[in-house]
Amino acid sequence: MLSTSVTVTDEDLNKILGAASKEVQNIYQRFQTKFPNLQMREVGLTDLFILRAQETADQEKKPVKFDLSKNENQKGSDFELTINGGRQIFFQAKILKSSSKGLYGDFLYESKKKVDDQVILEYQNLLLVECARKNNTQAYYVIYEDKTVRWVNAAALANWLGGSGKTGSNVAISVEAFENLAKASYLEATKDPWLQPKTVH
């Protein structure tokens, strides 16, 4: 059993999540080679992602516990990890999409949740960032593709969306968000300048 007295740093998590990212990229590339007209699904890639992440954490003897999230329509997350005395970090997985406007993650997807037997549509990004705030922690989008895995800080996205000048369709806004916020690593996403709210961009 791993010692819970070991502190897991963001650098440790970056190494663990980076290994999982490479695993997903490799699988995605193999899939695209065999099925060039098909796109992998988030669910299968997420299973592979957390498997490799957990294996890496165990190999590195870091007390990190990965798990699939329950009640996605309440929390907005697909999976989560627990470190350092119970602190959780939440993640929403997306497949990178392409449009005539550019590449993007579906940041404005609407989740259906039930409140008093009434179905309510809520933007998933709001559920995700609110879950993080309630738990005094962070949340991130993990965006899968065959060339790389990108990271978007959910709080930075909320601040960016709250700034001025966000007009157009959901796709156009998501393309602009991806261009401004997508990072090459988890560690880079933890330091996003948009964690400090701004009024313009």
Backbone hydrogen bonds in HBPLUS format (Angstrom, degrees):
<---DONOR---> <-ACCEPTOR-->    atom                        ^
c    i                          cat <-CA-CA->   ^        H-A-AA   ^      H-
h    n   atom  resd res      DA  || num        DHA   H-A  angle D-A-AA Bond
n    s   type  num  typ     dist DA aas  dist angle  dist       angle   num
A0013-LEU N   A0009-THR O   3.01 MM   4  6.40 162.1  2.05 150.6 154.9     1
A0014-ASN N   A0010-ASP O   2.83 MM   4  5.99 148.6  1.93 141.3 150.5     2
A0015-LYS N   A0011-GLU O   3.14 MM   4  6.41 151.0  2.23 143.7 149.6     3
A0016-ILE N   A0012-ASP O   3.05 MM   4  6.37 161.7  2.08 151.9 157.0     4
A0017-LEU N   A0013-LEU O   2.76 MM   4  5.85 174.1  1.76 159.2 161.2     5
A0018-GLY N   A0014-ASN O   2.81 MM   4  5.69 139.8  1.97 133.2 144.9     6
A0019-ALA N   A0015-LYS O   3.09 MM   4  6.28 150.3  2.18 142.0 148.0     7
A0020-ALA N   A0016-ILE O   3.24 MM   4  6.57 155.3  2.30 143.1 149.6     8
A0021-SER N   A0017-LEU O   2.90 MM   4  6.11 147.7  2.01 140.7 149.9     9
A0022-LYS N   A0018-GLY O   3.04 MM   4  6.34 155.9  2.10 147.7 152.5    10
A0023-GLU N   A0019-ALA O   3.12 MM   4  6.39 152.3  2.20 143.6 151.0    11
A0024-VAL N   A0020-ALA O   3.04 MM   4  6.33 160.0  2.08 150.4 154.9    12
A0025-GLN N   A0021-SER O   2.94 MM   4  6.21 162.4  1.97 152.5 157.5    13
A0026-ASN N   A0022-LYS O   2.98 MM   4  6.14 160.4  2.02 147.5 152.3    14
A0027-ILE N   A0023-GLU O   3.03 MM   4  6.29 165.6  2.05 153.0 156.3    15
A0028-TYR N   A0024-VAL O   2.82 MM   4  5.94 163.5  1.84 153.7 159.1    16
A0029-GLN N   A0025-GLN O   2.89 MM   4  6.08 158.6  1.94 149.9 155.2    17
A0030-ARG N   A0026-ASN O   3.05 MM   4  6.31 158.9  2.09 148.0 153.6    18
A0031-PHE N   A0027-ILE O   2.87 MM   4  6.09 158.7  1.91 152.6 158.8    19
A0032-GLN N   A0028-TYR O   2.90 MM   4  6.13 160.7  1.94 150.9 155.9    20
A0033-THR N   A0029-GLN O   3.03 MM   4  6.23 144.1  2.16 141.7 151.1    21
A0034-LYS N   A0030-ARG O   3.22 MM   4  6.52 155.8  2.28 147.8 152.6    22
A0035-PHE N   A0031-PHE O   2.72 MM   4  5.78 156.3  1.77 155.7 164.1    23
A0038-LEU N   A0035-PHE O   3.07 MM   3  5.51 168.1  2.08 121.0 123.9    24
A0045-LEU N   A0041-ARG O   3.28 MM   4  6.49 168.3  2.29 155.2 158.7    25
A0046-THR N   A0042-GLU O   2.82 MM   4  5.92 151.8  1.90 151.3 159.2    26
A0047-ASP N   A0043-VAL O   3.07 MM   4  6.36 156.1  2.13 150.7 156.5    27
A0048-LEU N   A0044-GLY O   3.16 MM   4  6.44 162.1  2.19 147.5 151.7    28
A0049-PHE N   A0045-LEU O   2.80 MM   4  5.96 151.3  1.88 144.1 153.2    29
A0050-ILE N   A0046-THR O   2.96 MM   4  6.18 171.9  1.96 158.7 157.8    30
A0051-LEU N   A0047-ASP O   3.10 MM   4  6.18 149.7  2.19 142.1 150.9    31
A0052-ARG N   A0048-LEU O   3.04 MM   4  6.24 170.2  2.05 152.7 154.3    32
A0053-ALA N   A0049-PHE O   2.93 MM   4  6.10 158.4  1.98 149.9 157.0    33
A0054-GLN N   A0050-ILE O   2.88 MM   4  5.89 158.8  1.92 141.4 146.8    34
A0055-GLU N   A0051-LEU O   2.97 MM   4  6.19 160.2  2.01 149.1 155.0    35
A0056-THR N   A0052-ARG O   2.96 MM   4  6.11 158.9  2.00 147.3 152.7    36
A0057-ALA N   A0053-ALA O   2.95 MM   4  6.17 159.8  1.99 148.4 154.1    37
A0058-ASP N   A0054-GLN O   2.95 MM   4  6.14 159.7  1.99 149.7 154.9    38
A0059-GLN N   A0055-GLU O   2.91 MM   4  6.13 158.0  1.96 147.8 154.2    39
A0060-GLU N   A0056-THR O   2.90 MM   4  6.06 151.9  1.98 148.7 156.1    40
A0062-LYS N   A0057-ALA O   2.90 MM   5  5.14 174.3  1.91 156.1 156.1    41
A0061-LYS N   A0058-ASP O   3.06 MM   3  4.88 152.9  2.14  98.0 106.1    42
A0064-VAL N   A0062-LYS O   2.75 MM   2  5.71 127.6  2.02 116.3  99.8    43
A0065-LYS N   A0082-THR O   3.10 MM  17  5.15 161.5  2.14 143.0 148.7    44
A0082-THR N   A0065-LYS O   2.87 MM  17  5.15 141.9  2.01 134.8 147.2    45
A0067-ASP N   A0080-GLU O   2.93 MM  13  5.54 147.4  2.04 163.6 164.5    46
A0080-GLU N   A0067-ASP O   2.86 MM  13  5.54 161.0  1.90 163.9 169.1    47
A0069-SER N   A0078-ASP O   2.81 MM   9  5.15 168.8  1.83 121.1 124.1    48
A0074-GLN N   A0071-ASN O   2.85 MM   3  5.27 158.0  1.90 113.9 121.3    49
A0075-LYS N   A0071-ASN O   2.95 MM   4  6.26 160.4  1.99 158.9 165.2    50
A0076-GLY N   A0072-GLU O   2.64 MM   4  4.82 147.4  1.74 131.8 141.0    51
A0078-ASP N   A0091-PHE O   2.69 MM  13  5.93 151.4  1.76 145.5 153.8    52
A0079-PHE N   A0091-PHE O   3.17 MM  12  5.39 165.1  2.20 145.2 149.6    53
A0091-PHE N   A0079-PHE O   2.87 MM  12  5.39 149.0  1.97 178.5 168.5    54
A0081-LEU N   A0089-ILE O   3.01 MM   8  5.44 152.5  2.08 149.1 157.8    55
A0089-ILE N   A0081-LEU O   2.97 MM   8  5.44 147.3  2.08 146.2 153.9    56
A0083-ILE N   A0087-ARG O   2.80 MM   4  5.26 159.6  1.84 152.6 158.8    57
A0087-ARG N   A0083-ILE O   2.79 MM   4  5.26 124.9  2.09 170.8 169.9    58
A0090-PHE N   A0138-GLN O   3.20 MM  48  6.60 164.4  2.23 147.8 148.5    59
A0140-TYR N   A0090-PHE O   2.88 MM  50  6.41 149.4  1.98 147.8 156.5    60
A0092-GLN N   A0140-TYR O   2.90 MM  48  6.36 154.7  1.97 153.4 161.3    61
A0142-VAL N   A0092-GLN O   2.84 MM  50  6.10 159.0  1.89 148.8 153.5    62
A0094-LYS N   A0142-VAL O   2.82 MM  48  6.13 151.4  1.90 162.3 162.6    63
A0144-TYR N   A0094-LYS O   2.73 MM  50  6.16 154.5  1.79 169.1 165.7    64
A0096-LEU N   A0144-TYR O   2.87 MM  48  5.77 166.9  1.88 165.2 161.0    65
A0097-LYS N   A0104-TYR O   2.86 MM   7  5.35 173.7  1.86 167.5 168.1    66
A0104-TYR N   A0097-LYS O   2.94 MM   7  5.35 151.8  2.02 145.0 147.9    67
A0099-SER N   A0102-GLY O   2.97 MM   3  5.19 143.8  2.10 130.4 141.9    68
A0102-GLY N   A0099-SER O   3.10 MM   3  5.19 144.6  2.24 100.7 110.6    69
A0107-PHE N   A0105-GLY O   2.76 MM   2  5.58 128.8  2.02 114.1  97.7    70
A0124-GLN N   A0109-TYR O   2.81 MM  15  5.75 176.9  1.81 166.9 167.3    71
A0111-SER N   A0122-GLU O   2.78 MM  11  5.33 158.2  1.82 160.8 153.7    72
A0122-GLU N   A0111-SER O   2.87 MM  11  5.33 158.6  1.92 152.9 160.0    73
A0113-LYS N   A0120-ILE O   2.89 MM   7  5.30 165.8  1.91 149.7 154.3    74
A0120-ILE N   A0113-LYS O   2.68 MM   7  5.30 168.2  1.69 161.9 166.2    75
A0115-VAL N   A0118-GLN O   2.84 MM   3  5.17 161.7  1.88 145.0 148.9    76
A0118-GLN N   A0115-VAL O   2.96 MM   3  5.17 154.0  2.03 107.8 116.3    77
A0126-LEU N   A0123-TYR O   3.05 MM   3  5.48 131.5  2.29 107.3 119.3    78
A0127-LEU N   A0123-TYR O   3.23 MM   4  6.66 155.5  2.30 149.3 156.3    79
A0128-LEU N   A0124-GLN O   2.92 MM   4  6.14 160.9  1.95 154.1 159.1    80
A0129-VAL N   A0125-ASN O   3.10 MM   4  6.22 168.4  2.11 143.9 146.6    81
A0130-GLU N   A0126-LEU O   2.98 MM   4  5.96 154.2  2.05 143.9 151.5    82
A0131-CYS N   A0127-LEU O   2.95 MM   4  6.07 152.3  2.03 144.9 152.2    83
A0132-ALA N   A0128-LEU O   3.13 MM   4  6.43 156.4  2.19 146.1 152.0    84
A0133-ARG N   A0129-VAL O   2.98 MM   4  6.21 155.9  2.04 143.2 149.9    85
A0134-LYS N   A0130-GLU O   2.92 MM   4  6.10 162.3  1.95 151.4 155.7    86
A0135-ASN N   A0131-CYS O   3.17 MM   4  6.33 144.3  2.31 140.4 149.4    87
A0137-THR N   A0132-ALA O   2.91 MM   5  5.02 168.1  1.92 143.3 146.9    88
A0136-ASN N   A0133-ARG O   3.09 MM   3  4.89 162.4  2.13 101.5 106.3    89
A0154-ALA N   A0139-ALA O   2.91 MM  15  5.41 164.8  1.93 137.9 140.0    90
A0141-TYR N   A0152-VAL O   2.74 MM  11  4.95 164.4  1.76 150.1 155.6    91
A0152-VAL N   A0141-TYR O   3.04 MM  11  4.95 156.2  2.10 137.1 141.9    92
A0143-ILE N   A0150-ARG O   2.87 MM   7  5.02 173.6  1.87 150.0 151.1    93
A0150-ARG N   A0143-ILE O   3.01 MM   7  5.02 161.0  2.05 142.6 144.1    94
A0151-TRP N   A0183-LYS O   2.88 MM  32  4.98 152.4  1.96 135.6 143.8    95
A0183-LYS N   A0151-TRP O   2.77 MM  32  4.98 155.9  1.82 139.8 148.3    96
A0157-LEU N   A0153-ASN O   2.91 MM   4  6.21 152.9  1.98 151.2 159.7    97
A0158-ALA N   A0154-ALA O   2.96 MM   4  6.22 154.0  2.03 143.0 149.7    98
A0159-ASN N   A0155-ALA O   3.00 MM   4  6.28 158.3  2.05 147.4 152.7    99
A0160-TRP N   A0156-ALA O   2.83 MM   4  6.03 156.3  1.89 147.4 154.8   100
A0161-LEU N   A0157-LEU O   2.82 MM   4  6.01 164.2  1.85 154.7 158.4   101
A0162-GLY N   A0158-ALA O   2.99 MM   4  6.08 135.6  2.19 135.7 147.8   102
A0163-GLY N   A0160-TRP O   3.15 MM   3  5.33 157.5  2.20 104.0 110.9   103
A0164-SER N   A0199-THR O   3.11 MM  35  6.10 154.1  2.18 132.1 137.6   104
A0173-ILE N   A0169-SER O   2.99 MM   4  6.25 163.0  2.02 154.5 158.8   105
A0174-SER N   A0170-ASN O   2.88 MM   4  6.02 156.7  1.94 145.2 152.2   106
A0175-VAL N   A0171-VAL O   2.85 MM   4  6.07 153.5  1.92 153.7 160.6   107
A0176-GLU N   A0172-ALA O   3.10 MM   4  6.33 161.8  2.13 145.3 149.8   108
A0177-ALA N   A0173-ILE O   2.84 MM   4  6.09 153.4  1.92 147.3 155.6   109
A0178-PHE N   A0174-SER O   2.88 MM   4  6.04 159.9  1.92 146.3 151.4   110
A0179-GLU N   A0175-VAL O   2.99 MM   4  6.23 161.4  2.02 150.0 154.9   111
A0180-ASN N   A0176-GLU O   3.05 MM   4  6.21 145.6  2.17 142.7 151.5   112
A0181-LEU N   A0177-ALA O   2.80 MM   4  5.75 149.6  1.89 154.5 162.5   113
A0182-ALA N   A0178-PHE O   3.05 MM   4  5.06 159.8  2.09 130.8 135.6   114
A0189-ALA N   A0185-SER O   3.15 MM   4  6.44 151.9  2.24 142.7 150.3   115
A0189-ALA N   A0186-TYR O   3.00 MM   3  5.09 115.9  2.43  96.5 112.6   116
A0190-THR N   A0186-TYR O   3.04 MM   4  6.41 135.6  2.24 147.8 160.4   117
A0190-THR N   A0187-LEU O   3.19 MM   3  5.20 131.8  2.44  94.4 107.0   118
A0191-LYS N   A0188-GLU O   3.13 MM   3  5.46 152.3  2.21 105.8 114.2   119
A0192-ASP N   A0189-ALA O   3.42 MM   3  5.20 161.4  2.46 108.4 105.6   120
A0195-LEU N   A0192-ASP O   3.02 MM   3  5.77 159.4  2.06 124.8 126.6   121
A0196-GLN N   A0193-PRO O   3.24 MM   3  6.15 170.7  2.25 121.1 123.8   122
